[in-house]
Amino acid sequence: MFSDAPGAGGAPSAAPAAGRPGAVGGGAASVPRARPAPRPRPGGVPAGHLGAGRWGKIAQRIVPDDLQPDVLRLELTELGDAFRAYQRRPEPDLAVLADLHDRKARAFALWADVTEDASLREEAVRAEAAARTTREMNANRLGIEVDGGGPVVQRLLTRGQGAHARGVLEYVRVHAPLPGAEARLAVLMLSLRAARAGTGNVTGQDLSGWLQGDAERVLQDLVDVGWLCLPEGVDAADALDSRPEEPTQVTVPSLLPAGPRPLPFGKVTRARLSGWAQKVVGDRKLRKKKAGAATRLLAVYTAAHSRPDGRLGERVEGAEGAEGDGVGLDAVASFCGLRPEDVTEHAELLVAAGWLTEADAAGGRLRGRLGERILPLSGLV
């Protein structure tokens, strides 16, 4: 029984002969050769083995198994695993990603110190920048300062949509066919309705809300100059009578998709921008103050060109209080259909309505800050 067991019916197998690796005596299984250590990658660090057939790898680099100190080797290995796990997450978490970039920056800086490898130092610097950018993106999304202070604000626009909003405003500033503020306001709102296909629906309530008593005149002026087309048999008065269940379809020939689209964004962004602009021009306190078209255009412009904290304009490094430098007065005036010297008067109306907490037009730039209730409408410059 069990006659094929080792040693059964005879002497045990002989041990391998000395000096002959892999040689065996009769009946013994052959011993596989040891695999050579992997070669270093060209221009990279030596490859390293972490046991159990697993390799430590991060940022396209192999972590050497003899890297010292051990705590650095383990941190680099765990970081590589953590980044790969993050990529498999069903939803992004920018706070988690920023922390990973911070850890990577510290680990690569230490790795560079240990190995005197300049490329590792460069990778550490890039990781620091990535952490900072990711943290700013997360703060903008949540509506808080980068240092985490301040209340969380529910934003209507994302940062990308805010950039599209400023693109629409610039398009209106340059291409509005008539100089008056009322016409420019109508061009803005109708452009947002027709941005995708060159056509859009409007009701009499829309037009009256935007333009009050000037609606019929302004609409007819836009038709007369060829910027706007109404359906056959429909005039401006008919459009003002249209109801939500039977809106009037208007056409903006310059936005028809016959050539390159001047307002290149999708239907979700179009709807979001249109709703955003409607909230601005229909603001309750602006209506209560009987703000005219120029003042409401200024409200749109200041909202679109504000930072997450409400300050107008981009952050300027070294600016006192990090207030930034506002927005150019000439561009503001051109968009609103005003003379530059008249912008201050309308900015003061916005302050009175609580839209801005302060306003200053010195030095050819409009500076100010959105009121707290307006922060959800910020364009997140």
Summary of the structure (lengths in Angstrom):
residues: 381
radius of gyration: 33.5
end to end distance: 85.8
largest distance: 115.2
contacts: 1108
relative contact order: 0.08
helix: 50%
strand: 9%
